[in-house]
Amino acid sequence: MSRKSLEIFLQNIEKISSYKINLEQYPTDSYTASFILWNAYFDGNIAQKNVIDLGTGNGILAMGSVYLGAASVTAVDIDPEAIEIARRNSIENGLNINFKNRDVSDISGEYDTVIMNPPYGSVNRHADLPFIKKAFEIGYYIYSIHNFKSLDFVRKLYEECGEIIRMNEIEIAVPHIYQHHKKDLYHIKSVLIYAKSKKHEKII
């Protein structure tokens, strides 16, 4: 197994055909998804762990988690069309994922690892806030991508809820998916945050 083989696997899954701007839906490209998952895997937070993907979209992070040996994977999205595509992807690849068509605020339970690419808050201010709060409520370790422009706000919130272990500057490749887009491809400066919640001591 290698990160390259993971990326190739993720490249071939079905993408969402029509994105909803009110939900700030953006695809997670296979390169970025493999980077997030590979980091989480080598941190010891994927294999044999209970993983949840908040805002799963087409299921790319959830499917990658199963591929890397997660004990169980739950995938959440408020958009029923996204959930249907993600479910179809999992069936076509023979992967067992528990899908929930719900708002993240309605999710409960306890998970070892939360992985997510939440809304950036460009259309709806602080749209990522419910995702961050829920991640710390239900998870021990969190991996999440955020717009670099909101780093000061996001960092403060993470430090209030737990402890930031690592931050990596990355670029998200976003194709032309909305009418207001002028270019075929955008590279959005972003940050991947790896953090642990205040309750992590319970499992150490």
ROSE-4610 file (N, C-alpha, C; in Angstrom, 1 decimal, always signed):
// ROSE-4610
residu = [M/M/M/S/S/S/R/R/R/K/K/K/S/S/S/L/L/L/E/E/E/I/I/I/F/F/F/L/L/L/Q/Q/Q/N/N/N/I/I/I/E/E/E/K/K/K/I/I/I/S/S/S/S/S/S/Y/Y/Y/K/K/K/I/I/I/N/N/N/L/L/L/E/E/E/Q/Q/Q/Y/Y/Y/P/P/P/T/T/T/D/D/D/S/S/S/Y/Y/Y/T/T/T/A/A/A/S/S/S/F/F/F/I/I/I/L/L/L/W/W/W/N/N/N/A/A/A/Y/Y/Y/F/F/F/D/D/D/G/G/G/N/N/N/I/I/I/A/A/A/Q/Q/Q/K/K/K/N/N/N/V/V/V/I/I/I/D/D/D/L/L/L/G/G/G/T/T/T/G/G/G/N/N/N/G/G/G/I/I/I/L/L/L/A/A/A/M/M/M/G/G/G/S/S/S/V/V/V/Y/Y/Y/L/L/L/G/G/G/A/A/A/A/A/A/S/S/S/V/V/V/T/T/T/A/A/A/V/V/V/D/D/D/I/I/I/D/D/D/P/P/P/E/E/E/A/A/A/I/I/I/E/E/E/I/I/I/A/A/A/R/R/R/R/R/R/N/N/N/S/S/S/I/I/I/E/E/E/N/N/N/G/G/G/L/L/L/N/N/N/I/I/I/N/N/N/F/F/F/K/K/K/N/N/N/R/R/R/D/D/D/V/V/V/S/S/S/D/D/D/I/I/I/S/S/S/G/G/G/E/E/E/Y/Y/Y/D/D/D/T/T/T/V/V/V/I/I/I/M/M/M/N/N/N/P/P/P/P/P/P/Y/Y/Y/G/G/G/S/S/S/V/V/V/N/N/N/R/R/R/H/H/H/A/A/A/D/D/D/L/L/L/P/P/P/F/F/F/I/I/I/K/K/K/K/K/K/A/A/A/F/F/F/E/E/E/I/I/I/G/G/G/Y/Y/Y/Y/Y/Y/I/I/I/Y/Y/Y/S/S/S/I/I/I/H/H/H/N/N/N/F/F/F/K/K/K/S/S/S/L/L/L/D/D/D/F/F/F/V/V/V/R/R/R/K/K/K/L/L/L/Y/Y/Y/E/E/E/E/E/E/C/C/C/G/G/G/E/E/E/I/I/I/I/I/I/R/R/R/M/M/M/N/N/N/E/E/E/I/I/I/E/E/E/I/I/I/A/A/A/V/V/V/P/P/P/H/H/H/I/I/I/Y/Y/Y/Q/Q/Q/H/H/H/H/H/H/K/K/K/K/K/K/D/D/D/L/L/L/Y/Y/Y/H/H/H/I/I/I/K/K/K/S/S/S/V/V/V/L/L/L/I/I/I/Y/Y/Y/A/A/A/K/K/K/S/S/S/K/K/K/K/K/K/H/H/H/E/E/E/K/K/K/I/I/I/I/I/I]
num = [1/1/1/2/2/2/3/3/3/4/4/4/5/5/5/6/6/6/7/7/7/8/8/8/9/9/9/10/10/10/11/11/11/12/12/12/13/13/13/14/14/14/15/15/15/16/16/16/17/17/17/18/18/18/19/19/19/20/20/20/21/21/21/22/22/22/23/23/23/24/24/24/25/25/25/26/26/26/27/27/27/28/28/28/29/29/29/30/30/30/31/31/31/32/32/32/33/33/33/34/34/34/35/35/35/36/36/36/37/37/37/38/38/38/39/39/39/40/40/40/41/41/41/42/42/42/43/43/43/44/44/44/45/45/45/46/46/46/47/47/47/48/48/48/49/49/49/50/50/50/51/51/51/52/52/52/53/53/53/54/54/54/55/55/55/56/56/56/57/57/57/58/58/58/59/59/59/60/60/60/61/61/61/62/62/62/63/63/63/64/64/64/65/65/65/66/66/66/67/67/67/68/68/68/69/69/69/70/70/70/71/71/71/72/72/72/73/73/73/74/74/74/75/75/75/76/76/76/77/77/77/78/78/78/79/79/79/80/80/80/81/81/81/82/82/82/83/83/83/84/84/84/85/85/85/86/86/86/87/87/87/88/88/88/89/89/89/90/90/90/91/91/91/92/92/92/93/93/93/94/94/94/95/95/95/96/96/96/97/97/97/98/98/98/99/99/99/100/100/100/101/101/101/102/102/102/103/103/103/104/104/104/105/105/105/106/106/106/107/107/107/108/108/108/109/109/109/110/110/110/111/111/111/112/112/112/113/113/113/114/114/114/115/115/115/116/116/116/117/117/117/118/118/118/119/119/119/120/120/120/121/121/121/122/122/122/123/123/123/124/124/124/125/125/125/126/126/126/127/127/127/128/128/128/129/129/129/130/130/130/131/131/131/132/132/132/133/133/133/134/134/134/135/135/135/136/136/136/137/137/137/138/138/138/139/139/139/140/140/140/141/141/141/142/142/142/143/143/143/144/144/144/145/145/145/146/146/146/147/147/147/148/148/148/149/149/149/150/150/150/151/151/151/152/152/152/153/153/153/154/154/154/155/155/155/156/156/156/157/157/157/158/158/158/159/159/159/160/160/160/161/161/161/162/162/162/163/163/163/164/164/164/165/165/165/166/166/166/167/167/167/168/168/168/169/169/169/170/170/170/171/171/171/172/172/172/173/173/173/174/174/174/175/175/175/176/176/176/177/177/177/178/178/178/179/179/179/180/180/180/181/181/181/182/182/182/183/183/183/184/184/184/185/185/185/186/186/186/187/187/187/188/188/188/189/189/189/190/190/190/191/191/191/192/192/192/193/193/193/194/194/194/195/195/195/196/196/196/197/197/197/198/198/198/199/199/199/200/200/200/201/201/201/202/202/202/203/203/203/204/204/204]
x = [+0.8/+0.0/+0.9/+0.5/+1.2/+0.2/+0.7/-0.2/-0.6/+0.3/+0.0/-1.2/-1.1/-2.2/-3.5/-3.4/-4.6/-5.2/-4.3/-4.8/-5.4/-4.8/-5.4/-6.7/-6.9/-8.2/-9.2/-8.9/-9.8/-10.1/-9.2/-9.5/-10.6/-10.9/-11.8/-13.2/-13.5/-14.9/-15.7/-17.0/-18.0/-18.0/-18.0/-18.1/-19.5/-19.8/-21.1/-21.2/-22.3/-22.5/-23.0/-23.7/-24.3/-24.2/-23.3/-23.0/-24.0/-24.3/-25.2/-24.5/-24.6/-23.8/-24.3/-25.6/-26.1/-25.5/-25.0/-24.4/-22.9/-22.4/-21.0/-20.3/-20.9/-20.3/-19.1/-18.0/-16.8/-16.3/-15.7/-15.2/-13.8/-13.5/-12.2/-11.4/-10.4/-9.7/-8.9/-8.6/-7.9/-6.6/-5.8/-4.5/-4.6/-5.6/-5.8/-6.3/-7.3/-7.9/-6.8/-6.0/-4.9/-3.9/-3.7/-2.8/-3.3/-4.6/-5.3/-5.3/-5.7/-5.9/-4.5/-3.5/-2.2/-1.6/-1.8/-1.3/-2.0/-3.4/-4.1/-3.7/-3.5/-3.1/-1.8/-0.8/+0.5/+0.5/-0.5/-0.6/-1.2/-1.7/-2.3/-3.8/-4.4/-5.8/-6.8/-6.4/-7.3/-7.5/-6.4/-6.5/-7.0/-8.1/-8.7/-9.4/-9.7/-10.3/-11.8/-12.6/-13.9/-13.9/-14.1/-13.9/-15.3/-15.4/-16.6/-16.2/-16.9/-16.6/-17.8/-17.6/-18.7/-18.7/-19.9/-20.0/-19.3/-19.7/-18.9/-18.9/-19.9/-20.0/-20.1/-19.2/-19.3/-18.7/-18.3/-17.7/-16.3/-15.5/-14.1/-13.3/-13.5/-12.7/-13.2/-14.5/-15.0/-14.5/-14.5/-14.0/-12.5/-11.8/-10.3/-10.0/-10.9/-10.7/-10.9/-11.9/-12.1/-10.9/-10.5/-9.3/-8.1/-7.9/-6.8/-7.0/-8.1/-8.3/-9.0/-9.9/-10.7/-11.6/-11.8/-12.7/-14.1/-14.6/-15.9/-15.8/-16.7/-16.7/-18.2/-18.4/-19.7/-19.6/-20.5/-20.4/-21.7/-21.6/-22.7/-22.8/-24.0/-24.2/-25.7/-25.9/-27.3/-28.0/-27.2/-27.7/-28.0/-29.3/-29.6/-29.0/-28.8/-28.2/-26.8/-26.1/-24.7/-24.6/-25.4/-25.4/-25.7/-26.6/-26.9/-25.7/-24.9/-23.7/-22.7/-22.5/-21.5/-21.9/-23.2/-23.6/-23.3/-23.6/-23.4/-21.9/-21.0/-19.6/-19.1/-19.7/-19.3/-19.7/-20.9/-21.4/-20.6/-20.3/-19.5/-18.1/-17.6/-16.2/-16.2/-17.4/-17.5/-17.1/-17.4/-16.9/-18.1/-17.9/-19.0/-18.9/-19.9/-19.9/-21.3/-21.4/-22.7/-23.1/-24.0/-24.4/-25.5/-25.4/-26.5/-26.8/-28.0/-28.5/-29.0/-28.1/-28.5/-27.7/-28.2/-27.4/-26.4/-25.1/-24.1/-24.5/-25.3/-25.7/-26.6/-27.2/-28.0/-27.3/-26.0/-25.2/-24.7/-24.8/-24.3/-23.4/-22.9/-22.0/-20.6/-19.7/-18.3/-17.5/-16.5/-15.6/-14.2/-13.3/-11.9/-11.4/-11.9/-11.3/-12.4/-12.3/-13.2/-12.4/-12.8/-12.2/-13.2/-12.8/-13.9/-13.2/-14.0/-13.7/-14.9/-15.1/-16.4/-16.5/-17.6/-17.8/-16.8/-16.3/-15.3/-15.9/-17.2/-17.8/-17.7/-17.4/-17.3/-18.7/-19.7/-21.0/-21.8/-21.8/-22.5/-21.4/-21.3/-20.3/-20.3/-19.1/-18.9/-19.7/-19.9/-20.6/-19.9/-18.6/-17.8/-17.9/-18.5/-18.6/-19.3/-20.5/-21.2/-20.4/-19.6/-18.8/-17.7/-17.0/-15.9/-16.4/-17.5/-18.1/-18.5/-19.1/-19.6/-18.4/-17.3/-16.2/-15.6/-15.5/-14.9/-15.9/-17.1/-18.2/-18.1/-18.0/-18.1/-16.7/-15.7/-14.4/-13.3/-12.3/-11.0/-10.0/-9.8/-8.8/-9.5/-9.1/-9.8/-8.8/-9.2/-8.5/-9.4/-9.1/-10.1/-9.4/-10.0/-9.4/-10.2/-9.5/-10.1/-9.4/-10.2/-9.7/-8.6/-7.4/-6.3/-6.7/-7.6/-8.0/-8.7/-9.3/-10.0/-9.2/-7.9/-7.0/-7.0/-7.0/-7.0/-8.2/-9.4/-10.6/-10.7/-10.3/-10.4/-9.4/-8.2/-7.2/-7.7/-8.3/-8.8/-9.8/-10.7/-11.8/-11.2/-10.3/-9.7/-9.0/-8.3/-7.6/-8.5/-9.7/-10.7/-11.3/-11.4/-12.0/-11.0/-9.8/-8.8/-7.4/-6.6/-5.2/-4.8/-4.2/-3.7/-2.4/-2.3/-1.1/-0.2/-0.9/-0.1/-1.0/-0.3/-1.0/-0.2/-0.8/-0.1/-0.8/+0.0/-0.5/-0.7/-1.8/-2.1/-2.8/-3.0/-3.8/-4.9/-6.1/-7.2/-7.5/-7.6/-7.9/-9.4/-10.0/-11.4/-11.7/-12.4/-12.7/-13.9/-14.2/-15.3/-16.6/-17.2/-18.5/-19.7/-19.4/-20.5/-20.4/-21.6/-21.7/-20.8/-20.5/-19.7/-18.2/-17.8/-16.4/-16.0/-14.9/-14.3/-13.2/-12.6/-11.5/-11.9/-11.1/-11.4/-11.0/-9.9/-9.4/-8.9/-9.3/-8.8/-8.0/-6.9/-6.1/-6.3/-7.0/-7.4/-6.4/-5.7/-4.8/-5.6/-5.2/-6.0/-5.0/-5.6/-4.8/-5.4/-4.6/-5.1/-4.7/-5.7/-5.5/-5.7/-4.7/-4.8/-4.8/-5.9/-6.1/-6.6/-6.5/-7.2/-8.1/-9.2/-10.1/-9.6/-10.3/-9.9/-10.2/-11.0/-11.3/-10.4/-9.3/-8.5/-7.7/-7.6/-6.9/-7.6/-8.8/-9.6/-9.1/-8.5/-8.1/-6.6/-5.8/-4.4/-4.0]
y = [-1.2/+0.0/+1.2/+2.2/+3.5/+4.7/+5.9/+7.0/+7.1/+6.8/+6.9/+5.9/+4.7/+3.7/+4.2/+4.8/+5.4/+6.5/+7.4/+8.5/+8.0/+7.0/+6.4/+5.8/+5.1/+4.5/+5.6/+6.7/+7.8/+8.6/+8.6/+9.3/+8.7/+7.4/+6.7/+6.6/+7.3/+7.2/+8.3/+8.0/+9.0/+10.3/+11.4/+12.7/+13.2/+14.2/+14.9/+15.7/+15.6/+16.3/+17.7/+18.0/+19.3/+19.7/+20.8/+21.2/+22.3/+22.4/+23.4/+24.5/+25.7/+26.8/+27.2/+27.0/+27.4/+26.5/+25.3/+24.3/+24.5/+25.4/+25.6/+24.2/+23.5/+22.2/+22.4/+21.8/+21.8/+20.4/+19.9/+18.6/+18.5/+17.4/+17.2/+16.4/+17.0/+16.3/+15.1/+14.2/+12.9/+13.2/+14.1/+14.4/+14.9/+15.9/+16.4/+15.3/+14.6/+13.5/+12.5/+12.1/+11.2/+11.7/+13.0/+13.7/+13.7/+14.0/+14.0/+12.6/+11.7/+10.3/+9.6/+9.9/+9.3/+9.8/+11.1/+11.7/+11.1/+11.0/+10.4/+8.9/+8.2/+6.8/+6.6/+7.4/+7.3/+7.9/+8.7/+9.1/+8.0/+7.0/+5.9/+6.1/+7.0/+7.3/+6.9/+5.9/+5.3/+3.8/+3.1/+1.6/+1.1/+0.3/-0.3/+0.8/+1.9/+3.0/+3.2/+3.8/+4.2/+5.6/+5.8/+7.1/+7.6/+8.9/+9.6/+10.7/+10.8/+11.9/+12.8/+14.0/+15.0/+15.8/+15.8/+16.5/+15.7/+14.4/+13.5/+13.7/+14.5/+14.7/+13.4/+13.1/+11.8/+10.6/+10.9/+9.8/+9.6/+10.5/+10.2/+10.0/+10.8/+10.6/+9.3/+9.1/+7.9/+6.6/+6.6/+5.4/+5.2/+6.3/+6.2/+5.7/+6.0/+5.5/+4.0/+3.5/+2.0/+1.4/+1.9/+1.4/+1.3/+2.2/+2.2/+1.3/+0.6/-0.3/+0.1/+1.1/+1.6/+0.5/+0.4/-0.6/-0.4/+0.9/+1.3/+2.7/+3.0/+4.3/+4.8/+6.0/+6.6/+7.9/+8.1/+9.2/+10.0/+11.3/+12.2/+13.3/+13.5/+14.7/+15.1/+16.4/+16.9/+16.8/+16.6/+16.6/+15.1/+14.8/+13.4/+12.9/+13.9/+13.5/+13.1/+13.8/+13.5/+12.2/+11.9/+10.6/+9.5/+9.7/+8.6/+8.3/+9.3/+9.1/+8.4/+8.9/+8.3/+6.8/+6.5/+5.1/+4.3/+4.8/+4.1/+3.8/+4.8/+4.6/+3.4/+3.4/+2.4/+1.0/+0.9/-0.4/-0.9/+0.0/-0.4/-0.8/-0.4/-0.8/-1.8/-2.2/-3.3/-2.8/-1.6/-1.0/-0.8/-1.2/-1.1/+0.2/+1.1/+2.5/+2.7/+3.3/+3.6/+5.1/+5.3/+6.6/+7.2/+8.5/+9.2/+10.5/+10.7/+11.9/+12.8/+13.5/+14.4/+15.7/+16.7/+17.9/+17.4/+17.9/+17.5/+17.8/+18.8/+19.2/+18.1/+17.2/+16.2/+14.8/+14.8/+13.6/+13.5/+12.3/+12.0/+10.7/+10.4/+9.2/+9.6/+8.6/+8.8/+8.1/+8.8/+8.3/+8.6/+7.7/+7.9/+9.0/+9.1/+10.1/+10.7/+12.1/+12.8/+13.4/+13.1/+13.7/+14.5/+15.7/+16.5/+17.6/+18.0/+19.1/+20.0/+20.8/+21.5/+22.7/+23.4/+24.6/+25.6/+26.5/+27.5/+28.7/+28.9/+30.1/+31.3/+31.0/+32.1/+32.7/+31.8/+32.2/+32.5/+31.5/+31.7/+31.8/+33.0/+33.3/+32.2/+31.7/+30.8/+29.5/+29.1/+27.8/+26.6/+26.8/+25.7/+25.5/+26.5/+26.5/+25.3/+24.9/+23.7/+22.4/+22.4/+21.2/+21.1/+22.2/+22.2/+21.8/+22.4/+22.2/+20.7/+20.2/+18.8/+17.8/+18.2/+17.3/+17.1/+18.2/+18.1/+17.5/+17.5/+16.9/+15.4/+14.9/+13.5/+12.7/+13.5/+12.8/+13.1/+12.2/+12.4/+13.1/+12.7/+13.3/+13.8/+15.0/+15.7/+16.1/+15.8/+16.3/+17.1/+18.4/+19.2/+20.2/+20.6/+21.6/+22.9/+24.0/+25.3/+26.3/+27.3/+28.4/+29.1/+29.3/+30.0/+31.4/+32.0/+33.4/+33.4/+32.3/+32.2/+31.6/+31.5/+30.7/+31.3/+32.6/+33.2/+32.8/+32.9/+32.6/+31.1/+30.3/+28.8/+28.4/+28.9/+28.5/+28.8/+29.9/+30.3/+29.3/+29.0/+28.0/+26.6/+26.2/+24.9/+24.9/+26.0/+26.0/+26.1/+26.6/+26.6/+25.2/+24.5/+23.1/+22.0/+22.2/+21.2/+21.7/+20.9/+21.2/+20.9/+21.9/+21.7/+21.0/+19.9/+19.1/+19.5/+19.8/+20.1/+20.9/+21.7/+22.5/+22.4/+22.1/+22.0/+23.0/+23.8/+24.7/+23.8/+23.9/+23.1/+24.0/+23.5/+24.1/+23.2/+23.6/+22.8/+23.2/+22.2/+22.4/+22.3/+23.4/+23.5/+23.8/+22.9/+23.1/+24.1/+24.4/+25.3/+24.6/+24.9/+24.2/+25.1/+26.5/+27.4/+28.5/+29.1/+30.1/+31.3/+31.7/+32.8/+32.5/+31.3/+30.9/+31.4/+32.0/+32.6/+31.7/+30.9/+30.1/+28.6/+27.8/+26.4/+25.7/+26.3/+25.7/+26.7/+26.6/+27.5/+26.7/+27.4/+26.8/+27.7/+27.1/+27.8/+27.5/+28.5/+28.4/+28.0/+26.8/+26.3/+25.8/+25.2/+24.7/+23.4/+22.4/+21.1/+21.2/+21.1/+21.1/+19.7/+19.3/+18.0/+18.4/+18.0/+18.4/+17.3/+17.4/+16.4/+17.2/+16.5/+17.1/+17.0/+17.8/+17.8/+16.4/+15.6/+14.3/+13.2/+13.5/+12.5/+11.7/+12.3/+11.6/+10.3/+10.2/+9.0/+7.7/+7.9/+6.7/+6.6/+7.4/+7.3/+6.2]
z = [+0.0/+0.0/+0.0/-0.8/-0.8/-1.0/-0.7/-0.9/-2.3/-3.3/-4.7/-5.1/-4.5/-4.8/-4.2/-3.1/-2.5/-3.3/-3.8/-4.7/-6.0/-6.6/-7.8/-7.6/-6.4/-6.1/-5.9/-5.3/-5.0/-6.3/-7.3/-8.5/-9.3/-9.1/-10.0/-9.5/-8.3/-7.8/-8.4/-8.5/-9.1/-8.4/-9.1/-8.5/-8.5/-7.7/-7.8/-9.1/-9.7/-11.0/-10.9/-9.9/-9.7/-8.3/-8.1/-6.7/-6.3/-5.0/-4.4/-3.7/-4.2/-3.7/-2.3/-2.0/-0.7/+0.4/+0.0/+1.0/+0.9/+0.0/-0.2/-0.5/-1.4/-1.8/-2.8/-2.4/-3.3/-3.2/-4.4/-4.3/-3.6/-3.0/-2.4/-3.4/-4.0/-5.1/-4.5/-5.3/-4.8/-4.2/-4.7/-4.2/-2.7/-2.5/-1.2/-0.2/-0.7/+0.1/+0.5/-0.4/+0.0/+1.0/+0.9/+1.8/+3.2/+3.3/+4.6/+5.2/+4.4/+4.9/+5.3/+4.4/+4.7/+6.0/+6.2/+7.5/+8.7/+8.6/+9.7/+9.9/+8.8/+8.9/+9.6/+9.3/+9.9/+11.3/+11.6/+13.0/+13.9/+13.3/+14.0/+14.2/+13.4/+13.7/+12.6/+11.8/+10.8/+11.0/+10.8/+10.9/+12.2/+12.1/+13.3/+14.2/+13.7/+14.4/+13.9/+14.7/+14.3/+13.8/+12.5/+11.8/+11.4/+11.5/+10.9/+10.0/+8.9/+7.9/+7.8/+8.3/+8.3/+7.1/+6.4/+5.1/+4.0/+3.9/+3.1/+1.6/+1.0/-0.4/-1.1/-2.1/-2.8/-2.0/-0.8/+0.0/-0.1/-0.7/-0.9/+0.3/+1.4/+2.6/+3.4/+3.3/+4.0/+3.3/+2.0/+1.2/+1.4/+1.5/+1.7/+3.1/+4.1/+5.4/+5.5/+4.7/+4.7/+4.0/+2.9/+2.1/+3.0/+4.0/+4.9/+6.1/+6.2/+7.3/+8.5/+8.4/+9.5/+10.0/+11.3/+11.8/+11.4/+11.5/+11.0/+10.5/+9.5/+9.0/+8.8/+9.3/+9.2/+8.4/+7.4/+6.5/+6.6/+6.8/+7.1/+6.0/+5.5/+4.6/+4.7/+4.6/+4.7/+3.3/+2.3/+0.9/+0.5/+0.3/-0.1/-1.4/-2.3/-3.6/-3.5/-2.6/-2.3/-1.6/-0.7/+0.0/-1.0/-1.9/-2.9/-3.7/-4.2/-5.0/-4.1/-2.9/-2.0/-1.7/-1.5/-1.3/-2.5/-3.7/-4.9/-5.1/-4.8/-4.8/-3.9/-2.7/-1.7/-2.2/-2.8/-3.3/-4.4/-5.4/-6.5/-6.2/-5.0/-4.6/-3.5/-3.1/-2.1/-0.7/-0.4/+0.9/+1.8/+3.1/+4.1/+4.8/+4.6/+5.2/+5.7/+6.9/+7.4/+7.0/+6.2/+5.7/+6.5/+6.8/+7.5/+6.8/+6.3/+5.6/+6.6/+7.3/+8.4/+8.4/+9.1/+9.4/+10.5/+10.4/+11.3/+12.8/+13.0/+14.3/+15.0/+14.2/+14.7/+15.0/+14.7/+14.9/+16.4/+16.9/+18.2/+18.2/+19.3/+19.4/+19.8/+19.7/+20.0/+19.0/+18.5/+17.4/+17.7/+17.3/+17.5/+16.7/+15.4/+14.5/+13.7/+13.5/+12.7/+11.5/+10.3/+9.1/+8.3/+7.9/+7.2/+6.4/+5.4/+4.5/+4.6/+5.7/+5.8/+4.9/+4.9/+4.1/+4.6/+3.7/+4.0/+4.6/+4.5/+5.0/+4.1/+2.8/+1.8/+1.4/+1.4/+1.1/+2.3/+3.3/+4.6/+5.6/+6.2/+7.2/+8.3/+8.6/+9.7/+9.5/+8.2/+8.0/+8.5/+8.7/+9.2/+10.7/+11.4/+12.9/+13.4/+12.9/+13.4/+13.2/+12.2/+11.9/+13.0/+13.2/+14.2/+15.6/+16.0/+17.3/+17.5/+16.4/+16.4/+16.5/+15.7/+15.7/+17.1/+17.8/+19.2/+20.2/+19.9/+20.7/+20.6/+19.4/+19.2/+19.0/+18.7/+18.3/+19.3/+19.2/+20.0/+19.2/+17.9/+17.0/+15.8/+15.4/+14.3/+13.2/+11.9/+10.8/+9.9/+9.7/+8.9/+8.1/+6.9/+6.0/+6.2/+6.2/+6.3/+5.4/+5.0/+4.2/+5.0/+4.4/+5.1/+5.6/+4.9/+5.2/+6.6/+7.0/+8.3/+9.4/+9.2/+10.1/+11.5/+11.7/+13.0/+13.8/+13.2/+13.8/+14.1/+13.2/+13.3/+14.4/+14.4/+15.4/+16.8/+17.0/+18.3/+18.8/+17.9/+18.2/+18.5/+17.8/+18.0/+19.4/+19.7/+21.0/+22.2/+21.9/+23.0/+23.2/+22.2/+22.3/+22.6/+22.3/+22.5/+22.2/+21.5/+21.3/+19.8/+19.2/+17.8/+17.9/+17.2/+17.1/+16.0/+14.8/+13.6/+12.6/+11.9/+10.8/+9.5/+8.4/+7.1/+6.1/+5.5/+4.5/+3.2/+2.6/+1.4/+0.4/-0.9/-1.9/-2.3/-2.3/-2.8/-4.3/-5.1/-6.5/-6.7/-7.1/-7.3/-8.8/-9.4/-10.9/-11.1/-12.3/-12.6/-12.4/-11.3/-10.9/-10.7/-10.6/-10.3/-11.4/-11.6/-12.7/-12.5/-11.3/-11.0/-11.2/-11.4/-11.7/-13.0/-13.1/-14.4/-15.0/-14.1/-14.6/-14.5/-15.3/-15.3/-14.0/-13.4/-12.2/-11.2/-9.9/-8.9/-7.9/-7.4/-6.3/-5.1/-4.1/-2.9/-1.8/-1.3/-0.2/+1.1/+1.6/+2.7/+3.8/+4.9/+6.0/+6.5/+6.6/+7.2/+8.7/+9.5/+11.0/+11.6/+12.3/+13.1/+14.6/+15.2/+16.6/+17.5/+18.8/+19.7/+20.6/+21.0/+21.9/+23.3/+24.2/+25.6/+26.3/+25.7/+26.3/+25.8/+25.0/+24.5/+25.6/+26.8/+27.8/+28.2/+27.9/+28.3/+27.5/+26.3/+25.6/+25.5/+26.2/+26.2/+27.1]
